Amino acid sequence: MTERTRVGILGATGMVGQHFVSLLEDHPWFELTWLAASERSAGKRYGEMPWRLAGNTPRYAANLPINTLDVVDAAPPLLFSALDSSVAGDAETAFARAGRLVVSNARNHRMDPLVPLLIPEVNPDHTALIEKQREGHGWPGAIVTNPNCSTVVIAMVLGALRQFHPTRVVVTTLQALSGAGYPGVASLDAVGNVVPYIGGGEEEKIETETRKILGTLERDRVKDAPFIVSATTTRVPVPDGHTAVMSIELADAPSLDEVNAALESFTAEPQQRKLPTAPARPLILHTAQDRPQPRLDVQVGRGMPVHVGRVRRCPIFGYKLVALGHNVVRGAAGAALLNAELLVARGIGLASSDGRRSGYATAEVRGA
Ligand SMILES: NC(=O)c1ccc[n+]([C@@H]2O[C@H](COP(=O)([O-])OP(=O)(O)OC[C@H]3O[C@@H](n4cnc5c(N)ncnc54)[C@H](OP(=O)(O)O)[C@@H]3O)[C@@H](O)[C@H]2O)c1
């Protein structure tokens, strides 16, 4: 059996961190060997921390000690970051300076022009920014980010419809409670309620990140896609699964059949390469009028597909639909894992701490 790449998790104790631990169990390419979180958790074994997902702490991780963020040199070559944004910026930079490849969920570096904001099905070519990043920031490692948990749902739909040239998009989200981390929204605010505001620049993230993701890679930067997005974000009492209600204007004015066909047939590099975390189909098109629903659909395909339904005419923008994605899997841990698998499959090397490439094995070498 080929040796697996050692990986670690920054922010391993949080909501996203626990999903990483869960998804990395028995991963064919990656072996989880190292964990870090805040001073509050450091020094404990992972199994001593409260486990918030179904079942118990996976046994394979229970004995791993939790480190602080300052033991940079002890970290393995590939790190998944699920850090709170209050600390993610500086910490991820420090690990990249120390030669680590940091595959992050946090918002801090997403809009850095030299950092790929990656969805492997939509903009795999943006991985070319990594070389520019190393030159521009002068570090041997790298930072790669995945989008905000609602943005990924919206961008995957627009990725499938890109051929029809989107010009304007209006989106309203209904976002799950797990999107706020743990303990998240106070129960008295959440139960039987809709909160019409999500802090932290949630709407601006959707409006800007989507354009970067669907943008065109030029020499050393991404030129934003030429459409505009207007977003309203709300919090609803759903455990997992962000719903996005979208109205879309398409310059090419395709028929509804053409739109449905483009959504249904959408497939991309992760599916062609059969990456371990790639869903068989990135988008699942529903024809029943009452789908998609978080309770019925969000766990399908281990949370990695985006669901689309209610595709119909919009009297103002031309087209409207409802999309749904698992915010902590496709919107966070699963997204980052797929990003890392894409980098490995493309043979994009890690650099060692002294700046030399470490001879990181490609997917072909691994027989993947
Ligand atoms: N939840 C989602 O759906 C989602 C989706 C996409 C992106 N994200 C992003 O992913 C990141 C994690 O989100 P989450 O929902 O998992 O949050 P969370 O449950 O609050 O977890 C935050 C993690 O950061 C660690 N942390 C906090 N302060 C720290 C410090 N001063 N030093 C070191 N570690 C510290 C925590 O460690 P302790 O347990 O020791 O405090 C914990 O492991 C955030 O940047 C978030 O915006 C989340």
The ligand as a Gaussian input file, in Angstrom:
#p B3LYP/6-31G(d) Opt

LIG

0 1
 N      -19.822000      26.093000      10.208000
 C      -19.881000      26.291000       8.880000
 O      -20.867000      25.920000       8.215000
 C      -18.745000      26.953000       8.150000
 C      -18.775000      26.923000       6.767000
 C      -17.729000      27.515000       6.032000
 C      -16.693000      28.109000       6.709000
 N      -16.684000      28.158000       8.074000
 C      -15.521000      28.790000       8.696000
 O      -14.721000      27.750000       9.278000
 C      -14.108000      28.218000      10.488000
 C      -14.547000      27.328000      11.641000
 O      -15.969000      27.400000      11.793000
 P      -16.735000      26.556000      12.896000
 O      -18.173000      26.692000      12.566000
 O      -16.126000      25.203000      13.038000
 O      -16.395000      27.397000      14.231000
 P      -16.294000      26.899000      15.734000
 O      -17.173000      25.722000      15.971000
 O      -16.508000      28.112000      16.572000
 O      -14.743000      26.423000      15.888000
 C      -13.680000      27.336000      15.894000
 C      -12.332000      26.632000      16.059000
 O      -11.305000      27.652000      16.152000
 C      -10.552000      27.428000      17.348000
 N      -10.115000      28.699000      17.929000
 C      -10.892000      29.732000      18.349000
 N      -10.115000      30.714000      18.891000
 C       -8.834000      30.277000      18.802000
 C       -7.584000      30.803000      19.199000
 N       -7.481000      32.001000      19.804000
 N       -6.462000      30.067000      18.959000
 C       -6.550000      28.856000      18.365000
 N       -7.708000      28.290000      17.981000
 C       -8.833000      28.976000      18.197000
 C      -11.495000      26.717000      18.296000
 O      -10.732000      26.039000      19.290000
 P      -11.330000      25.830000      20.811000
 O      -12.387000      24.765000      20.707000
 O      -10.141000      25.390000      21.553000
 O      -11.878000      27.150000      21.241000
 C      -12.215000      25.777000      17.340000
 O      -11.420000      24.632000      17.097000
 C      -14.554000      29.687000      10.654000
 O      -13.559000      30.520000      10.120000
 C      -15.841000      29.737000       9.846000
 O      -16.133000      31.034000       9.406000
 C      -17.658000      27.566000       8.800000

